[in-house]
Amino acid sequence: MKLTAAEIEFLSAWAREEWQPACYQLPAHQLQLAHGVIGAQFVPFIKVWTKAEERDQEILQAANNSNPRWPWSTTKEFQNRLEEAGSASQEIGTARAR
């Protein structure tokens, strides 16, 4: 699975905000709340982005936009991409275990 530029931009901003004390007042987290998504749902996307050999923290520097847009046009699109990311991240975990 390859993430879109908009997904990387959003996830990078969201991950950076996670380090802030009032993260839910910041743009990416406001979008998360507005769309009723829990933060744990972004983990499969980040796992896919990092692949097997990269470090999770590298998502912090993947993009610089501190005010990203929501990258999924519908709830259905988000759910489809989440399922795809979940499957892909499981494949990565299986490959690591070998």
Contacts in CASP RR format, 6 or more apart in sequence:
PFRMAT RR
TARGET T0000
AUTHOR 0000-0000-0000
METHOD contacts of the structure
MODEL  1
MKLTAAEIEFLSAWAREEWQPACYQLPAHQLQLAHGVIGAQFVPFIKVWT
KAEERDQEILQAANNSNPRWPWSTTKEFQNRLEEAGSASQEIGTARAR
1 48 0 8 1.000
1 84 0 8 1.000
1 85 0 8 1.000
1 87 0 8 1.000
1 88 0 8 1.000
3 11 0 8 1.000
3 45 0 8 1.000
3 48 0 8 1.000
3 49 0 8 1.000
4 71 0 8 1.000
5 63 0 8 1.000
6 68 0 8 1.000
6 69 0 8 1.000
6 71 0 8 1.000
7 45 0 8 1.000
7 71 0 8 1.000
7 72 0 8 1.000
7 81 0 8 1.000
8 49 0 8 1.000
8 59 0 8 1.000
8 62 0 8 1.000
8 63 0 8 1.000
9 62 0 8 1.000
9 63 0 8 1.000
9 65 0 8 1.000
9 68 0 8 1.000
9 69 0 8 1.000
9 71 0 8 1.000
10 28 0 8 1.000
10 31 0 8 1.000
10 68 0 8 1.000
10 69 0 8 1.000
10 70 0 8 1.000
10 71 0 8 1.000
11 42 0 8 1.000
11 45 0 8 1.000
11 46 0 8 1.000
11 49 0 8 1.000
11 59 0 8 1.000
11 62 0 8 1.000
12 59 0 8 1.000
12 60 0 8 1.000
12 61 0 8 1.000
12 62 0 8 1.000
12 63 0 8 1.000
12 64 0 8 1.000
12 65 0 8 1.000
12 68 0 8 1.000
13 27 0 8 1.000
13 28 0 8 1.000
13 63 0 8 1.000
13 65 0 8 1.000
13 66 0 8 1.000
13 67 0 8 1.000
13 68 0 8 1.000
14 28 0 8 1.000
14 29 0 8 1.000
14 32 0 8 1.000
14 39 0 8 1.000
14 42 0 8 1.000
14 68 0 8 1.000
15 46 0 8 1.000
15 59 0 8 1.000
15 60 0 8 1.000
16 60 0 8 1.000
16 66 0 8 1.000
17 23 0 8 1.000
17 26 0 8 1.000
17 27 0 8 1.000
17 28 0 8 1.000
17 29 0 8 1.000
19 60 0 8 1.000
20 26 0 8 1.000
23 29 0 8 1.000
24 30 0 8 1.000
24 33 0 8 1.000
26 66 0 8 1.000
27 66 0 8 1.000
27 67 0 8 1.000
27 68 0 8 1.000
28 68 0 8 1.000
31 68 0 8 1.000
31 69 0 8 1.000
31 70 0 8 1.000
32 39 0 8 1.000
32 42 0 8 1.000
34 70 0 8 1.000
35 70 0 8 1.000
35 72 0 8 1.000
35 75 0 8 1.000
35 78 0 8 1.000
37 78 0 8 1.000
41 82 0 8 1.000
43 89 0 8 1.000
44 82 0 8 1.000
44 85 0 8 1.000
44 86 0 8 1.000
44 88 0 8 1.000
44 89 0 8 1.000
45 81 0 8 1.000
45 82 0 8 1.000
45 85 0 8 1.000
46 56 0 8 1.000
46 59 0 8 1.000
47 56 0 8 1.000
47 85 0 8 1.000
47 86 0 8 1.000
47 88 0 8 1.000
47 89 0 8 1.000
47 92 0 8 1.000
48 85 0 8 1.000
48 86 0 8 1.000
48 88 0 8 1.000
48 89 0 8 1.000
48 92 0 8 1.000
49 59 0 8 1.000
49 62 0 8 1.000
50 56 0 8 1.000
50 58 0 8 1.000
50 59 0 8 1.000
51 92 0 8 1.000
52 92 0 8 1.000
52 93 0 8 1.000
52 95 0 8 1.000
52 96 0 8 1.000
72 78 0 8 1.000
72 81 0 8 1.000
END
